[in-house]
Amino acid sequence: MRIALMQDTARPLELEHNLALIDAAAVQAVSAGAELLLTPELFAFGYVPAQIRKQVSAEAVDDARSRLREIARARGIAMVWSLPGRESPQERGITAALADERGALLAEYQKVQLYGPEEKAAFRPGQQPPSVTSYRGVNLGLLVCYDVEFPEMVRAAAVRGAELVLVPTALAGDEASVPGVLLPARAIENGISLAYANHCGIEAELDFDGRSVVVGPSGQRLGELGTEAGLLVVDLPAAAEESGGAEYLQDRRADLHRAWL
């Protein structure tokens, strides 16, 4: 499968502008032969948790969701996006959704590991494990941003059969250890690929460092971006090309580990 990752700067609460950027990325991704486009966390509204809580209605979220589905259908590409949940502002979380090239929703997931006081004040944490859905012969899992920094979250996707975990993210500041150290570790210890799409530039008072990346099952970088806006297009390795290293999933003594924890 060939996938594309969008990295760009959203304007807080400017839905029209942000959707236009996503649409342009979808056009570019299709032109590059990609079958799926991954976009950053909360990109349609920008990563502004407190403003979203106060100013974005459930109706606005439904409108954004419908328009994202239409972009997928009109451009003929599967997409993963991240939006606030469809519940009332007091009850919703941060979600990621997968739609196919016809705009049909295939999977949705609510972020479990909320990050920092602002995010925790604005959203509710999810309770369900990551969903895993087969698309064009590849088992796709969904996580959101901070989730991927926890071994348990990626392992939960892997034991459900995920081969590629798609991660919309909003990682601000110079946090190179996440794409540089944690993502390769998560990939190696589960024998899977990870795709991580971040914002870049200044949004509100946050400085996003970009560094979107795709990591293969051996922890190898299959492609990465720097700090500027761009589109990363990557061909995922075939099963025969995957790591022949340690079989962590098969060798783990899960019952014993569970008793210890």
C-alpha positions in Angstrom: 0.0 0.0 0.0 1.2 3.5 -0.8 0.2 6.1 1.8 0.5 9.8 2.1 0.9 12.0 5.3 -0.2 15.6 5.4 1.9 18.1 7.4 0.7 21.7 7.5 -0.3 24.6 9.7 -4.0 24.9 10.6 -5.7 28.2 11.4 -7.6 28.0 14.7 -11.3 27.5 14.1 -11.1 28.5 10.4 -12.8 25.4 9.1 -13.0 26.5 5.4 -9.3 27.3 5.2 -8.3 24.0 7.0 -10.5 21.9 4.9 -9.1 23.5 1.7 -5.6 22.4 2.9 -6.9 18.9 3.4 -8.5 18.8 0.0 -5.3 20.1 -1.7 -3.3 17.4 0.1 -5.8 14.8 -1.1 -5.4 15.9 -4.7 -1.7 15.8 -4.4 -1.8 12.4 -2.7 -3.9 10.9 -5.5 -1.6 12.4 -8.1 1.3 10.6 -6.3 -0.5 7.3 -6.5 -1.4 7.1 -2.8 -4.3 5.0 -1.7 -4.7 6.6 1.8 -4.1 10.1 3.3 -3.4 10.6 7.0 -4.0 14.1 8.4 -2.9 15.6 11.8 -4.9 15.6 15.0 -7.9 18.0 15.1 -6.6 19.7 11.9 -10.0 20.8 10.6 -10.4 23.1 13.6 -6.8 23.5 14.6 -5.3 22.2 17.8 -6.9 24.6 20.2 -8.7 22.4 22.9 -10.1 25.2 25.0 -11.5 27.2 22.1 -13.0 24.0 20.6 -14.7 23.3 23.9 -16.2 26.8 24.1 -16.9 27.6 20.4 -17.4 24.4 18.4 -20.9 22.9 18.5 -21.9 19.4 17.8 -23.5 20.6 14.6 -20.2 22.1 13.4 -18.4 18.8 14.1 -21.1 17.0 12.1 -20.7 19.4 9.2 -16.9 19.0 9.2 -17.3 15.2 9.3 -19.6 15.2 6.3 -17.3 17.5 4.3 -14.3 15.3 5.1 -16.2 12.3 3.8 -17.0 14.2 0.7 -13.4 15.1 0.1 -12.5 11.4 0.3 -15.3 10.5 -2.1 -14.7 13.4 -4.6 -10.9 12.7 -4.7 -11.2 9.0 -4.6 -8.8 8.3 -1.7 -9.2 6.7 1.7 -8.6 9.2 4.5 -7.9 9.3 8.2 -8.9 12.5 10.0 -9.2 13.6 13.6 -12.2 15.6 15.0 -13.9 16.3 18.3 -16.5 13.7 19.0 -20.1 14.1 18.0 -21.4 14.4 21.5 -22.1 17.7 23.3 -19.0 19.8 24.1 -19.1 18.6 27.8 -19.2 14.9 26.8 -17.0 14.5 23.8 -13.5 13.3 23.2 -10.9 13.5 20.5 -11.5 11.0 17.7 -9.8 9.5 14.7 -11.8 8.1 11.8 -11.1 6.1 8.7 -13.1 6.5 5.5 -12.7 4.6 2.3 -12.3 6.2 -1.2 -16.1 6.3 -1.5 -16.4 8.3 1.8 -17.9 5.4 3.7 -16.8 5.3 7.3 -14.9 2.1 8.1 -13.7 2.8 11.7 -13.7 5.3 14.5 -11.7 5.5 17.7 -11.7 7.9 20.7 -8.3 8.9 22.2 -7.6 7.2 25.5 -4.5 9.0 26.7 -5.3 12.7 26.9 -2.3 15.0 27.2 -1.9 17.9 29.6 -4.3 20.0 31.7 -5.9 21.9 28.7 -6.7 18.8 26.8 -8.0 17.0 29.9 -10.2 20.0 30.7 -11.7 20.2 27.2 -12.3 16.5 26.3 -13.3 13.1 27.8 -10.9 10.2 27.5 -12.0 7.1 25.5 -12.5 3.8 27.1 -12.4 1.4 24.2 -9.3 -0.3 22.7 -8.0 0.8 19.2 -10.1 -0.6 16.4 -8.5 -2.6 13.7 -10.0 -2.7 10.2 -8.9 -4.4 7.0 -8.6 -2.1 4.0 -7.2 -3.3 0.7 -5.6 -6.3 2.4 -3.9 -4.3 5.2 -5.1 -4.4 8.8 -5.2 -0.7 9.9 -5.3 0.4 13.5 -6.1 3.9 14.8 -4.5 5.8 17.7 -4.2 9.5 18.4 -1.0 11.4 19.3 -0.1 10.8 23.0 -1.6 7.3 22.8 1.3 6.0 20.8 3.8 7.0 23.5 2.4 4.2 25.7 3.6 0.6 24.9 0.2 -0.8 26.0 -1.7 1.2 23.5 0.3 0.1 20.5 0.4 -3.5 21.8 -3.4 -3.4 22.1 -3.6 -2.6 18.4 -1.0 -5.2 17.5 -2.7 -8.1 19.3 -5.9 -7.3 17.4 -4.0 -7.8 14.2 -2.9 -4.3 13.2 -0.1 -4.2 10.6 -0.1 -0.5 10.2 -1.1 1.9 13.0 -2.2 5.4 11.7 -1.6 8.2 14.2 -2.9 11.8 13.7 -0.9 13.9 16.1 -0.3 17.4 17.4 3.1 17.3 19.0 4.3 20.8 19.9 7.8 21.9 20.8 11.2 20.2 20.1 10.2 16.6 21.1 12.4 14.7 18.7 12.5 11.7 21.0 8.9 10.8 20.1 9.4 10.3 16.3 13.1 9.5 16.7 13.1 7.0 19.6 9.6 6.0 20.8 8.0 5.3 17.4 10.8 3.0 16.2 10.6 1.1 19.6 6.9 0.7 19.3 7.3 -0.6 15.8 10.1 -3.1 16.7 8.4 -4.5 19.8 5.2 -5.2 17.9 6.5 -6.0 14.4 4.3 -3.4 12.8 4.5 -0.2 10.8 3.5 3.2 12.2 2.5 6.4 10.4 2.6 9.7 12.4 1.2 12.9 10.9 1.9 16.1 12.8 1.1 19.9 12.5 3.9 22.3 11.7 4.4 26.0 12.3 2.7 28.3 14.8 -0.9 27.7 15.8 -2.3 29.9 18.6 0.6 30.0 21.0 2.0 26.5 20.1 5.0 25.9 17.9 4.7 22.6 16.1 7.9 21.0 15.0 6.5 18.7 12.2 8.8 15.7 11.7 6.0 13.5 10.4 7.3 10.0 9.8 6.5 6.4 8.7 8.4 3.7 10.5 8.6 0.1 9.4 8.5 -3.1 11.4 12.3 -3.1 12.0 12.2 0.4 13.3 13.5 1.7 10.0 12.4 5.1 8.7 10.5 4.6 5.5 10.1 8.3 5.0 10.1 11.5 7.1 9.5 15.2 6.8 11.3 18.1 8.4 9.8 21.2 10.1 8.1 22.7 7.0 4.7 21.9 5.4 4.7 19.1 3.0 3.3 15.8 1.9 5.1 12.5 2.7 4.4 9.6 0.3 5.6 6.2 1.3 5.3 2.6 0.0 4.8 0.2 2.9 7.0 -2.9 2.9 5.5 -6.2 1.7 5.1 -9.0 4.3 8.2 -10.7 2.9 10.3 -7.6 3.5 9.3 -7.3 7.2 11.6 -7.9 10.1 13.0 -11.3 10.9 14.1 -10.3 14.4 12.8 -11.2 17.8 9.1 -12.4 18.0 8.1 -10.2 20.8 4.3 -10.7 20.4 4.6 -14.5 20.2 7.2 -14.8 23.0 5.7 -12.4 25.6 4.4 -14.1 28.8 1.3 -11.9 29.0 -0.4 -13.7 31.9 2.7 -13.4 34.0 3.2 -9.7 33.1 -0.5 -9.1 33.9 -0.1 -10.6 37.3 2.9 -8.5 38.1 1.2 -5.3 37.0 
